């Protein structure tokens, strides 16, 4: 995932030896987005040890309210 300097909030979803609950996490983050913007989500990252996760960036409506 390319880092976007205008997106100051980031999070991840995933865990060991199970599929990440990406749909659930996307729904949880919708209220944090600046209106009209979207979540930038990486491709699924998987390690040989079994960690699976997505990295998520977004423009946060609270901390970036002047960017609207």
PQR file of N, CA, C, O and H, with PARSE charges and radii, in Angstrom:
ATOM      1  N   UNK A   1       0.848  -1.170   0.000 -0.4000 1.5000
ATOM      2  CA  UNK A   1       0.000   0.000   0.000 -0.0000 2.0000
ATOM      3  C   UNK A   1       0.889   1.227   0.000  0.5500 1.7000
ATOM      4  O   UNK A   1       1.836   1.315   0.783 -0.5500 1.4000
ATOM      5  N   UNK A   2       0.597   2.152  -0.853 -0.4000 1.5000
ATOM      6  CA  UNK A   2       1.336   3.405  -0.913 -0.0000 2.0000
ATOM      7  C   UNK A   2       0.847   4.315   0.214  0.5500 1.7000
ATOM      8  O   UNK A   2      -0.358   4.477   0.410 -0.5500 1.4000
ATOM      9  H   UNK A   2      -0.172   2.081  -1.489  0.4000 1.0000
ATOM     10  N   UNK A   3       1.781   4.905   0.949 -0.4000 1.5000
ATOM     11  CA  UNK A   3       1.427   5.814   2.031 -0.0000 2.0000
ATOM     12  C   UNK A   3       0.927   7.122   1.429  0.5500 1.7000
ATOM     13  O   UNK A   3       1.559   7.689   0.538 -0.5500 1.4000
ATOM     14  H   UNK A   3       2.760   4.774   0.790  0.4000 1.0000
ATOM     15  N   UNK A   4      -0.210   7.593   1.923 -0.4000 1.5000
ATOM     16  CA  UNK A   4      -0.795   8.837   1.444 -0.0000 2.0000
ATOM     17  C   UNK A   4      -0.667   9.879   2.545  0.5500 1.7000
ATOM     18  O   UNK A   4      -1.248   9.724   3.619 -0.5500 1.4000
ATOM     19  H   UNK A   4      -0.724   7.132   2.647  0.4000 1.0000
ATOM     20  N   UNK A   5       0.089  10.936   2.283 -0.4000 1.5000
ATOM     21  CA  UNK A   5       0.356  11.962   3.297 -0.0000 2.0000
ATOM     22  C   UNK A   5      -0.898  12.716   3.730  0.5500 1.7000
ATOM     23  O   UNK A   5      -0.898  13.322   4.802 -0.5500 1.4000
ATOM     24  H   UNK A   5       0.560  11.061   1.410  0.4000 1.0000
ATOM     25  N   UNK A   6      -1.963  12.699   2.935 -0.4000 1.5000
ATOM     26  CA  UNK A   6      -3.182  13.396   3.332 -0.0000 2.0000
ATOM     27  C   UNK A   6      -4.059  12.545   4.242  0.5500 1.7000
ATOM     28  O   UNK A   6      -5.033  13.041   4.810 -0.5500 1.4000
ATOM     29  H   UNK A   6      -1.963  12.207   2.065  0.4000 1.0000
ATOM     30  N   UNK A   7      -3.726  11.288   4.382 -0.4000 1.5000
ATOM     31  CA  UNK A   7      -4.482  10.384   5.257 -0.0000 2.0000
ATOM     32  C   UNK A   7      -3.691  10.179   6.538  0.5500 1.7000
ATOM     33  O   UNK A   7      -2.712   9.433   6.554 -0.5500 1.4000
ATOM     34  H   UNK A   7      -2.935  10.885   3.921  0.4000 1.0000
ATOM     35  N   UNK A   8      -4.115  10.844   7.619 -0.4000 1.5000
ATOM     36  CA  UNK A   8      -3.313  10.763   8.834 -0.0000 2.0000
ATOM     37  C   UNK A   8      -3.757   9.675   9.792  0.5500 1.7000
ATOM     38  O   UNK A   8      -3.035   9.376  10.744 -0.5500 1.4000
ATOM     39  H   UNK A   8      -4.910  11.450   7.606  0.4000 1.0000
ATOM     40  N   UNK A   9      -4.900   9.079   9.582 -0.4000 1.5000
ATOM     41  CA  UNK A   9      -5.354   8.006  10.463 -0.0000 2.0000
ATOM     42  C   UNK A   9      -5.068   6.665   9.817  0.5500 1.7000
ATOM     43  O   UNK A   9      -5.228   6.496   8.608 -0.5500 1.4000
ATOM     44  H   UNK A   9      -5.487   9.321   8.809  0.4000 1.0000
ATOM     45  N   UNK A  10      -4.643   5.711  10.636 -0.4000 1.5000
ATOM     46  CA  UNK A  10      -4.410   4.374  10.114 -0.0000 2.0000
ATOM     47  C   UNK A  10      -4.761   3.339  11.166  0.5500 1.7000
ATOM     48  O   UNK A  10      -4.764   3.620  12.365 -0.5500 1.4000
ATOM     49  H   UNK A  10      -4.513   5.848  11.618  0.4000 1.0000
ATOM     50  N   UNK A  11      -5.052   2.149  10.700 -0.4000 1.5000
ATOM     51  CA  UNK A  11      -5.441   1.039  11.558 -0.0000 2.0000
ATOM     52  C   UNK A  11      -5.133  -0.243  10.800  0.5500 1.7000
ATOM     53  O   UNK A  11      -4.691  -0.209   9.652 -0.5500 1.4000
ATOM     54  H   UNK A  11      -5.049   1.921   9.726  0.4000 1.0000
ATOM     55  N   UNK A  12      -5.364  -1.343  11.440 -0.4000 1.5000
ATOM     56  CA  UNK A  12      -5.230  -2.631  10.758 -0.0000 2.0000
ATOM     57  C   UNK A  12      -6.270  -3.575  11.316  0.5500 1.7000
ATOM     58  O   UNK A  12      -6.796  -3.370  12.410 -0.5500 1.4000
ATOM     59  H   UNK A  12      -5.723  -1.370  12.373  0.4000 1.0000
ATOM     60  N   UNK A  13      -6.557  -4.603  10.559 -0.4000 1.5000
ATOM     61  CA  UNK A  13      -7.482  -5.639  10.997 -0.0000 2.0000
ATOM     62  C   UNK A  13      -6.900  -6.972  10.568  0.5500 1.7000
ATOM     63  O   UNK A  13      -6.423  -7.125   9.443 -0.5500 1.4000
ATOM     64  H   UNK A  13      -6.130  -4.770   9.670  0.4000 1.0000
ATOM     65  N   UNK A  14      -6.944  -7.927  11.469 -0.4000 1.5000
ATOM     66  CA  UNK A  14      -6.407  -9.245  11.152 -0.0000 2.0000
ATOM     67  C   UNK A  14      -6.045 -10.005  12.402  0.5500 1.7000
ATOM     68  O   UNK A  14      -6.455  -9.652  13.508 -0.5500 1.4000
ATOM     69  H   UNK A  14      -7.331  -7.803  12.383  0.4000 1.0000
ATOM     70  N   UNK A  15      -5.278 -11.045  12.214 -0.4000 1.5000
ATOM     71  CA  UNK A  15      -4.866 -11.865  13.344 -0.0000 2.0000
ATOM     72  C   UNK A  15      -4.148 -13.111  12.873  0.5500 1.7000
ATOM     73  O   UNK A  15      -3.849 -13.292  11.693 -0.5500 1.4000
ATOM     74  H   UNK A  15      -4.945 -11.332  11.315  0.4000 1.0000
ATOM     75  N   UNK A  16      -3.890 -13.950  13.838 -0.4000 1.5000
ATOM     76  CA  UNK A  16      -3.140 -15.180  13.581 -0.0000 2.0000
ATOM     77  C   UNK A  16      -4.076 -16.321  13.194  0.5500 1.7000
ATOM     78  O   UNK A  16      -5.049 -16.612  13.890 -0.5500 1.4000
ATOM     79  H   UNK A  16      -4.133 -13.803  14.797  0.4000 1.0000
ATOM     80  N   UNK A  17      -3.765 -16.951  12.084 -0.4000 1.5000
ATOM     81  CA  UNK A  17      -4.422 -18.175  11.635 -0.0000 2.0000
ATOM     82  C   UNK A  17      -5.933 -18.065  11.468  0.5500 1.7000
ATOM     83  O   UNK A  17      -6.656 -19.039  11.680 -0.5500 1.4000
ATOM     84  H   UNK A  17      -2.975 -16.715  11.518  0.4000 1.0000
ATOM     85  N   UNK A  18      -6.410 -16.890  11.090 -0.4000 1.5000
ATOM     86  CA  UNK A  18      -7.823 -16.726  10.746 -0.0000 2.0000
ATOM     87  C   UNK A  18      -7.966 -15.579   9.764  0.5500 1.7000
ATOM     88  O   UNK A  18      -7.108 -14.699   9.687 -0.5500 1.4000
ATOM     89  H   UNK A  18      -5.823 -16.099  10.918  0.4000 1.0000
ATOM     90  N   UNK A  19      -9.048 -15.596   9.021 -0.4000 1.5000
ATOM     91  CA  UNK A  19      -9.309 -14.563   8.026 -0.0000 2.0000
ATOM     92  C   UNK A  19      -9.683 -13.252   8.734  0.5500 1.7000
ATOM     93  O   UNK A  19     -10.513 -13.273   9.643 -0.5500 1.4000
ATOM     94  H   UNK A  19      -9.745 -16.310   9.083  0.4000 1.0000
ATOM     95  N   UNK A  20      -9.095 -12.120   8.344 -0.4000 1.5000
ATOM     96  CA  UNK A  20      -9.432 -10.832   8.956 -0.0000 2.0000
ATOM     97  C   UNK A  20     -10.899 -10.461   8.726  0.5500 1.7000
ATOM     98  O   UNK A  20     -11.464 -10.758   7.673 -0.5500 1.4000
ATOM     99  H   UNK A  20      -8.421 -12.103   7.606  0.4000 1.0000
ATOM    100  N   UNK A  21     -11.503  -9.817   9.710 -0.4000 1.5000
ATOM    101  CA  UNK A  21     -12.894  -9.384   9.612 -0.0000 2.0000
ATOM    102  C   UNK A  21     -12.962  -7.988   8.979  0.5500 1.7000
ATOM    103  O   UNK A  21     -13.366  -7.018   9.621 -0.5500 1.4000
ATOM    104  H   UNK A  21     -11.045  -9.576  10.565  0.4000 1.0000
ATOM    105  N   UNK A  22     -12.561  -7.913   7.722 -0.4000 1.5000
ATOM    106  CA  UNK A  22     -12.459  -6.634   7.020 -0.0000 2.0000
ATOM    107  C   UNK A  22     -13.815  -5.948   6.868  0.5500 1.7000
ATOM    108  O   UNK A  22     -13.903  -4.737   7.070 -0.5500 1.4000
ATOM    109  H   UNK A  22     -12.233  -8.701   7.201  0.4000 1.0000
ATOM    110  N   UNK A  23     -14.842  -6.659   6.529 -0.4000 1.5000
ATOM    111  CA  UNK A  23     -16.164  -6.043   6.336 -0.0000 2.0000
ATOM    112  C   UNK A  23     -16.634  -5.379   7.624  0.5500 1.7000
ATOM    113  O   UNK A  23     -17.154  -4.263   7.598 -0.5500 1.4000
ATOM    114  H   UNK A  23     -14.770  -7.643   6.365  0.4000 1.0000
ATOM    115  N   UNK A  24     -16.455  -6.058   8.739 -0.4000 1.5000
ATOM    116  CA  UNK A  24     -16.855  -5.514  10.041 -0.0000 2.0000
ATOM    117  C   UNK A  24     -16.051  -4.252  10.369  0.5500 1.7000
ATOM    118  O   UNK A  24     -16.615  -3.260  10.832 -0.5500 1.4000
ATOM    119  H   UNK A  24     -16.033  -6.964   8.760  0.4000 1.0000
ATOM    120  N   UNK A  25     -14.739  -4.286  10.133 -0.4000 1.5000
ATOM    121  CA  UNK A  25     -13.887  -3.132  10.454 -0.0000 2.0000
ATOM    122  C   UNK A  25     -14.216  -1.938   9.554  0.5500 1.7000
ATOM    123  O   UNK A  25     -14.211  -0.797  10.016 -0.5500 1.4000
ATOM    124  H   UNK A  25     -14.280  -5.091   9.757  0.4000 1.0000
ATOM    125  N   UNK A  26     -14.501  -2.193   8.272 -0.4000 1.5000
ATOM    126  CA  UNK A  26     -14.874  -1.114   7.364 -0.0000 2.0000
ATOM    127  C   UNK A  26     -16.136  -0.412   7.858  0.5500 1.7000
ATOM    128  O   UNK A  26     -16.218   0.816   7.818 -0.5500 1.4000
ATOM    129  H   UNK A  26     -14.505  -3.120   7.897  0.4000 1.0000
ATOM    130  N   UNK A  27     -17.100  -1.170   8.316 -0.4000 1.5000
ATOM    131  CA  UNK A  27     -18.343  -0.595   8.840 -0.0000 2.0000
ATOM    132  C   UNK A  27     -18.069   0.243  10.082  0.5500 1.7000
ATOM    133  O   UNK A  27     -18.660   1.310  10.251 -0.5500 1.4000
ATOM    134  H   UNK A  27     -17.032  -2.167   8.348  0.4000 1.0000
ATOM    135  N   UNK A  28     -17.185  -0.226  10.949 -0.4000 1.5000
ATOM    136  CA  UNK A  28     -16.849   0.514  12.169 -0.0000 2.0000
ATOM    137  C   UNK A  28     -16.176   1.847  11.854  0.5500 1.7000
ATOM    138  O   UNK A  28     -16.373   2.818  12.584 -0.5500 1.4000
ATOM    139  H   UNK A  28     -16.706  -1.093  10.812  0.4000 1.0000
ATOM    140  N   UNK A  29     -15.400   1.910  10.803 -0.4000 1.5000
ATOM    141  CA  UNK A  29     -14.647   3.122  10.477 -0.0000 2.0000
ATOM    142  C   UNK A  29     -15.427   4.141   9.650  0.5500 1.7000
ATOM    143  O   UNK A  29     -14.961   5.269   9.492 -0.5500 1.4000
ATOM    144  H   UNK A  29     -15.240   1.121  10.210  0.4000 1.0000
ATOM    145  N   UNK A  30     -16.579   3.793   9.127 -0.4000 1.5000
ATOM    146  CA  UNK A  30     -17.335   4.704   8.268 -0.0000 2.0000
ATOM    147  C   UNK A  30     -17.651   6.030   8.955  0.5500 1.7000
ATOM    148  O   UNK A  30     -17.649   7.072   8.299 -0.5500 1.4000
ATOM    149  H   UNK A  30     -16.958   2.877   9.256  0.4000 1.0000
ATOM    150  N   UNK A  31     -17.920   6.013  10.250 -0.4000 1.5000
ATOM    151  CA  UNK A  31     -18.251   7.251  10.971 -0.0000 2.0000
ATOM    152  C   UNK A  31     -17.035   8.137  11.205  0.5500 1.7000
ATOM    153  O   UNK A  31     -17.190   9.288  11.611 -0.5500 1.4000
ATOM    154  H   UNK A  31     -17.922   5.167  10.782  0.4000 1.0000
ATOM    155  N   UNK A  32     -15.837   7.636  10.961 -0.4000 1.5000
ATOM    156  CA  UNK A  32     -14.617   8.411  11.162 -0.0000 2.0000
ATOM    157  C   UNK A  32     -14.169   9.133   9.890  0.5500 1.7000
ATOM    158  O   UNK A  32     -13.261   9.963   9.937 -0.5500 1.4000
ATOM    159  H   UNK A  32     -15.711   6.700  10.630  0.4000 1.0000
ATOM    160  N   UNK A  33     -14.796   8.826   8.763 -0.4000 1.5000
ATOM    161  CA  UNK A  33     -14.386   9.395   7.478 -0.0000 2.0000
ATOM    162  C   UNK A  33     -14.913  10.806   7.244  0.5500 1.7000
ATOM    163  O   UNK A  33     -16.027  11.143   7.645 -0.5500 1.4000
ATOM    164  H   UNK A  33     -15.534   8.152   8.725  0.4000 1.0000
ATOM    165  N   UNK A  34     -14.093  11.622   6.587 -0.4000 1.5000
ATOM    166  CA  UNK A  34     -14.578  12.903   6.093 -0.0000 2.0000
ATOM    167  C   UNK A  34     -15.594  12.595   4.991  0.5500 1.7000
ATOM    168  O   UNK A  34     -15.370  11.714   4.160 -0.5500 1.4000
ATOM    169  H   UNK A  34     -13.188  11.348   6.262  0.4000 1.0000
ATOM    170  N   UNK A  35     -16.696  13.318   4.990 -0.4000 1.5000
ATOM    171  CA  UNK A  35     -17.761  13.090   4.010 -0.0000 2.0000
ATOM    172  C   UNK A  35     -17.211  13.116   2.589  0.5500 1.7000
ATOM    173  O   UNK A  35     -16.466  14.023   2.219 -0.5500 1.4000
ATOM    174  H   UNK A  35     -16.878  14.034   5.664  0.4000 1.0000
ATOM    175  N   UNK A  36     -17.580  12.125   1.806 -0.4000 1.5000
ATOM    176  CA  UNK A  36     -17.156  12.037   0.415 -0.0000 2.0000
ATOM    177  C   UNK A  36     -15.822  11.339   0.213  0.5500 1.7000
ATOM    178  O   UNK A  36     -15.383  11.174  -0.925 -0.5500 1.4000
ATOM    179  H   UNK A  36     -18.186  11.388   2.107  0.4000 1.0000
ATOM    180  N   UNK A  37     -15.171  10.927   1.286 -0.4000 1.5000
ATOM    181  CA  UNK A  37     -13.889  10.249   1.188 -0.0000 2.0000
ATOM    182  C   UNK A  37     -14.079   8.750   1.418  0.5500 1.7000
ATOM    183  O   UNK A  37     -15.166   8.303   1.784 -0.5500 1.4000
ATOM    184  H   UNK A  37     -15.528  11.061   2.211  0.4000 1.0000
ATOM    185  N   UNK A  38     -13.020   7.987   1.203 -0.4000 1.5000
ATOM    186  CA  UNK A  38     -13.118   6.538   1.343 -0.0000 2.0000
ATOM    187  C   UNK A  38     -11.908   5.996   2.097  0.5500 1.7000
ATOM    188  O   UNK A  38     -10.908   6.692   2.275 -0.5500 1.4000
ATOM    189  H   UNK A  38     -12.137   8.350   0.906  0.4000 1.0000
ATOM    190  N   UNK A  39     -12.012   4.765   2.529 -0.4000 1.5000
ATOM    191  CA  UNK A  39     -10.906   4.076   3.178 -0.0000 2.0000
ATOM    192  C   UNK A  39      -9.930   3.577   2.121  0.5500 1.7000
ATOM    193  O   UNK A  39     -10.348   3.055   1.087 -0.5500 1.4000
ATOM    194  H   UNK A  39     -12.824   4.200   2.385  0.4000 1.0000
ATOM    195  N   UNK A  40      -8.650   3.733   2.368 -0.4000 1.5000
ATOM    196  CA  UNK A  40      -7.616   3.162   1.500 -0.0000 2.0000
ATOM    197  C   UNK A  40      -7.140   1.883   2.192  0.5500 1.7000
ATOM    198  O   UNK A  40      -6.571   1.935   3.283 -0.5500 1.4000
ATOM    199  H   UNK A  40      -8.311   4.157   3.207  0.4000 1.0000
ATOM    200  N   UNK A  41      -7.372   0.759   1.563 -0.4000 1.5000
ATOM    201  CA  UNK A  41      -7.097  -0.537   2.190 -0.0000 2.0000
ATOM    202  C   UNK A  41      -6.041  -1.282   1.387  0.5500 1.7000
ATOM    203  O   UNK A  41      -6.130  -1.389   0.164 -0.5500 1.4000
ATOM    204  H   UNK A  41      -7.834   0.717   0.677  0.4000 1.0000
ATOM    205  N   UNK A  42      -5.041  -1.795   2.096 -0.4000 1.5000
ATOM    206  CA  UNK A  42      -3.964  -2.544   1.445 -0.0000 2.0000
ATOM    207  C   UNK A  42      -4.470  -3.890   0.948  0.5500 1.7000
ATOM    208  O   UNK A  42      -5.569  -4.328   1.291 -0.5500 1.4000
ATOM    209  H   UNK A  42      -4.969  -1.708   3.089  0.4000 1.0000
ATOM    210  N   UNK A  43      -3.657  -4.525   0.146 -0.4000 1.5000
ATOM    211  CA  UNK A  43      -3.902  -5.923  -0.193 -0.0000 2.0000
ATOM    212  C   UNK A  43      -3.666  -6.734   1.076  0.5500 1.7000
ATOM    213  O   UNK A  43      -2.982  -6.272   1.988 -0.5500 1.4000
ATOM    214  H   UNK A  43      -2.765  -4.169  -0.133  0.4000 1.0000
ATOM    215  N   UNK A  44      -4.222  -7.926   1.139 -0.4000 1.5000
ATOM    216  CA  UNK A  44      -4.030  -8.794   2.297 -0.0000 2.0000
ATOM    217  C   UNK A  44      -2.552  -9.131   2.446  0.5500 1.7000
ATOM    218  O   UNK A  44      -1.908  -9.602   1.508 -0.5500 1.4000
ATOM    219  H   UNK A  44      -4.778  -8.301   0.398  0.4000 1.0000
ATOM    220  N   UNK A  45      -2.032  -8.884   3.633 -0.4000 1.5000
ATOM    221  CA  UNK A  45      -0.644  -9.216   3.952 -0.0000 2.0000
ATOM    222  C   UNK A  45      -0.651 -10.497   4.776  0.5500 1.7000
ATOM    223  O   UNK A  45      -1.374 -10.596   5.767 -0.5500 1.4000
ATOM    224  H   UNK A  45      -2.555  -8.501   4.395  0.4000 1.0000
ATOM    225  N   UNK A  46       0.146 -11.473   4.372 -0.4000 1.5000
ATOM    226  CA  UNK A  46       0.206 -12.762   5.066 -0.0000 2.0000
ATOM    227  C   UNK A  46       1.659 -13.131   5.319  0.5500 1.7000
ATOM    228  O   UNK A  46       2.504 -13.024   4.431 -0.5500 1.4000
ATOM    229  H   UNK A  46       0.733 -11.393   3.567  0.4000 1.0000
ATOM    230  N   UNK A  47       1.938 -13.567   6.548 -0.4000 1.5000
ATOM    231  CA  UNK A  47       3.298 -14.004   6.878 -0.0000 2.0000
ATOM    232  C   UNK A  47       3.361 -15.522   6.899  0.5500 1.7000
ATOM    233  O   UNK A  47       2.331 -16.191   6.982 -0.5500 1.4000
ATOM    234  H   UNK A  47       1.251 -13.654   7.269  0.4000 1.0000
ATOM    235  N   UNK A  48       4.559 -16.060   6.826 -0.4000 1.5000
ATOM    236  CA  UNK A  48       4.722 -17.516   6.865 -0.0000 2.0000
ATOM    237  C   UNK A  48       4.300 -18.089   8.217  0.5500 1.7000
ATOM    238  O   UNK A  48       4.016 -19.282   8.325 -0.5500 1.4000
ATOM    239  H   UNK A  48       5.396 -15.517   6.759  0.4000 1.0000
ATOM    240  N   UNK A  49       4.258 -17.238   9.255 -0.4000 1.5000
ATOM    241  CA  UNK A  49       3.835 -17.690  10.583 -0.0000 2.0000
ATOM    242  C   UNK A  49       2.321 -17.727  10.753  0.5500 1.7000
ATOM    243  O   UNK A  49       1.826 -18.198  11.777 -0.5500 1.4000
ATOM    244  H   UNK A  49       4.489 -16.269   9.168  0.4000 1.0000
ATOM    245  N   UNK A  50       1.583 -17.238   9.762 -0.4000 1.5000
ATOM    246  CA  UNK A  50       0.123 -17.304   9.806 -0.0000 2.0000
ATOM    247  C   UNK A  50      -0.586 -15.998  10.112  0.5500 1.7000
ATOM    248  O   UNK A  50      -1.813 -15.987  10.216 -0.5500 1.4000
ATOM    249  H   UNK A  50       1.986 -16.856   8.930  0.4000 1.0000
ATOM    250  N   UNK A  51       0.139 -14.899  10.260 -0.4000 1.5000
ATOM    251  CA  UNK A  51      -0.497 -13.606  10.477 -0.0000 2.0000
ATOM    252  C   UNK A  51      -1.098 -13.133   9.165  0.5500 1.7000
ATOM    253  O   UNK A  51      -0.433 -13.137   8.129 -0.5500 1.4000
ATOM    254  H   UNK A  51       1.135 -14.908  10.176  0.4000 1.0000
ATOM    255  N   UNK A  52      -2.361 -12.725   9.215 -0.4000 1.5000
ATOM    256  CA  UNK A  52      -3.055 -12.180   8.049 -0.0000 2.0000
ATOM    257  C   UNK A  52      -3.655 -10.841   8.457  0.5500 1.7000
ATOM    258  O   UNK A  52      -4.386 -10.768   9.445 -0.5500 1.4000
ATOM    259  H   UNK A  52      -2.902 -12.721  10.057  0.4000 1.0000
ATOM    260  N   UNK A  53      -3.356  -9.778   7.707 -0.4000 1.5000
ATOM    261  CA  UNK A  53      -3.944  -8.499   8.056 -0.0000 2.0000
ATOM    262  C   UNK A  53      -4.003  -7.546   6.867  0.5500 1.7000
ATOM    263  O   UNK A  53      -3.263  -7.666   5.891 -0.5500 1.4000
ATOM    264  H   UNK A  53      -2.763  -9.838   6.905  0.4000 1.0000
ATOM    265  N   UNK A  54      -4.918  -6.599   7.003 -0.4000 1.5000
ATOM    266  CA  UNK A  54      -5.059  -5.488   6.075 -0.0000 2.0000
ATOM    267  C   UNK A  54      -4.673  -4.225   6.826  0.5500 1.7000
ATOM    268  O   UNK A  54      -4.959  -4.102   8.017 -0.5500 1.4000
ATOM    269  H   UNK A  54      -5.519  -6.502   7.796  0.4000 1.0000
ATOM    270  N   UNK A  55      -4.026  -3.282   6.144 -0.4000 1.5000
ATOM    271  CA  UNK A  55      -3.720  -1.977   6.697 -0.0000 2.0000
ATOM    272  C   UNK A  55      -4.670  -0.979   6.050  0.5500 1.7000
ATOM    273  O   UNK A  55      -4.936  -1.053   4.850 -0.5500 1.4000
ATOM    274  H   UNK A  55      -3.793  -3.381   5.176  0.4000 1.0000
ATOM    275  N   UNK A  56      -5.179  -0.045   6.850 -0.4000 1.5000
ATOM    276  CA  UNK A  56      -6.216   0.880   6.413 -0.0000 2.0000
ATOM    277  C   UNK A  56      -5.781   2.315   6.729  0.5500 1.7000
ATOM    278  O   UNK A  56      -5.298   2.592   7.827 -0.5500 1.4000
ATOM    279  H   UNK A  56      -4.963   0.015   7.824  0.4000 1.0000
ATOM    280  N   UNK A  57      -5.953   3.219   5.769 -0.4000 1.5000
ATOM    281  CA  UNK A  57      -5.695   4.647   5.963 -0.0000 2.0000
ATOM    282  C   UNK A  57      -6.955   5.410   5.604  0.5500 1.7000
ATOM    283  O   UNK A  57      -7.745   4.961   4.773 -0.5500 1.4000
ATOM    284  H   UNK A  57      -6.346   2.993   4.878  0.4000 1.0000
ATOM    285  N   UNK A  58      -7.148   6.581   6.241 -0.4000 1.5000
ATOM    286  CA  UNK A  58      -8.283   7.422   5.892 -0.0000 2.0000
ATOM    287  C   UNK A  58      -8.068   8.844   6.375  0.5500 1.7000
ATOM    288  O   UNK A  58      -7.206   9.122   7.208 -0.5500 1.4000
ATOM    289  H   UNK A  58      -6.507   6.946   6.916  0.4000 1.0000
ATOM    290  N   UNK A  59      -8.887   9.740   5.818 -0.4000 1.5000
ATOM    291  CA  UNK A  59      -8.921  11.113   6.300 -0.0000 2.0000
ATOM    292  C   UNK A  59      -9.957  11.165   7.413  0.5500 1.7000
ATOM    293  O   UNK A  59     -11.136  10.889   7.193 -0.5500 1.4000
ATOM    294  H   UNK A  59      -9.588   9.514   5.141  0.4000 1.0000
ATOM    295  N   UNK A  60      -9.505  11.521   8.603 -0.4000 1.5000
ATOM    296  CA  UNK A  60     -10.324  11.483   9.801 -0.0000 2.0000
ATOM    297  C   UNK A  60     -11.135  12.772   9.942  0.5500 1.7000
ATOM    298  O   UNK A  60     -10.573  13.867   9.919 -0.5500 1.4000
ATOM    299  H   UNK A  60      -8.547  11.745   8.781  0.4000 1.0000
ATOM    300  N   UNK A  61     -12.457  12.639  10.088 -0.4000 1.5000
ATOM    301  CA  UNK A  61     -13.313  13.828  10.114 -0.0000 2.0000
ATOM    302  C   UNK A  61     -13.114  14.669  11.368  0.5500 1.7000
ATOM    303  O   UNK A  61     -13.480  15.844  11.366 -0.5500 1.4000
ATOM    304  H   UNK A  61     -12.913  11.749  10.106  0.4000 1.0000
ATOM    305  N   UNK A  62     -12.555  14.121  12.427 -0.4000 1.5000
ATOM    306  CA  UNK A  62     -12.312  14.905  13.639 -0.0000 2.0000
ATOM    307  C   UNK A  62     -10.969  15.622  13.552  0.5500 1.7000
ATOM    308  O   UNK A  62     -10.903  16.840  13.718 -0.5500 1.4000
ATOM    309  H   UNK A  62     -12.257  13.166  12.428  0.4000 1.0000
ATOM    310  N   UNK A  63      -9.915  14.884  13.294 -0.4000 1.5000
ATOM    311  CA  UNK A  63      -8.591  15.478  13.299 -0.0000 2.0000
ATOM    312  C   UNK A  63      -8.249  16.227  12.005  0.5500 1.7000
ATOM    313  O   UNK A  63      -7.284  16.990  11.973 -0.5500 1.4000
ATOM    314  H   UNK A  63      -9.969  13.895  13.159  0.4000 1.0000
ATOM    315  N   UNK A  64      -9.025  16.017  10.950 -0.4000 1.5000
ATOM    316  CA  UNK A  64      -8.774  16.696   9.677 -0.0000 2.0000
ATOM    317  C   UNK A  64      -9.997  17.476   9.216  0.5500 1.7000
ATOM    318  O   UNK A  64     -10.236  17.593   8.014 -0.5500 1.4000
ATOM    319  H   UNK A  64      -9.809  15.397  10.976  0.4000 1.0000
ATOM    320  N   UNK A  65     -10.765  18.003  10.139 -0.4000 1.5000
ATOM    321  CA  UNK A  65     -12.014  18.678   9.783 -0.0000 2.0000
ATOM    322  C   UNK A  65     -11.791  19.904   8.881  0.5500 1.7000
ATOM    323  O   UNK A  65     -12.692  20.290   8.136 -0.5500 1.4000
ATOM    324  H   UNK A  65     -10.571  17.908  11.116  0.4000 1.0000
ATOM    325  N   UNK A  66     -10.619  20.507   8.943 -0.4000 1.5000
ATOM    326  CA  UNK A  66     -10.340  21.663   8.098 -0.0000 2.0000
ATOM    327  C   UNK A  66     -10.026  21.279   6.657  0.5500 1.7000
ATOM    328  O   UNK A  66      -9.869  22.160   5.812 -0.5500 1.4000
ATOM    329  H   UNK A  66      -9.887  20.193   9.548  0.4000 1.0000
ATOM    330  N   UNK A  67      -9.930  19.988   6.358 -0.4000 1.5000
ATOM    331  CA  UNK A  67      -9.595  19.512   5.006 -0.0000 2.0000
ATOM    332  C   UNK A  67     -10.825  19.319   4.135  0.5500 1.7000
ATOM    333  O   UNK A  67     -10.686  19.017   2.949 -0.5500 1.4000
ATOM    334  H   UNK A  67     -10.057  19.272   7.045  0.4000 1.0000
ATOM    335  N   UNK A  68     -12.004  19.480   4.673 -0.4000 1.5000
ATOM    336  CA  UNK A  68     -13.210  19.226   3.891 -0.0000 2.0000
ATOM    337  C   UNK A  68     -13.333  20.164   2.720  0.5500 1.7000
ATOM    338  O   UNK A  68     -14.297  20.080   1.960 -0.5500 1.4000
ATOM    339  H   UNK A  68     -12.117  19.725   5.635  0.4000 1.0000
TER
END
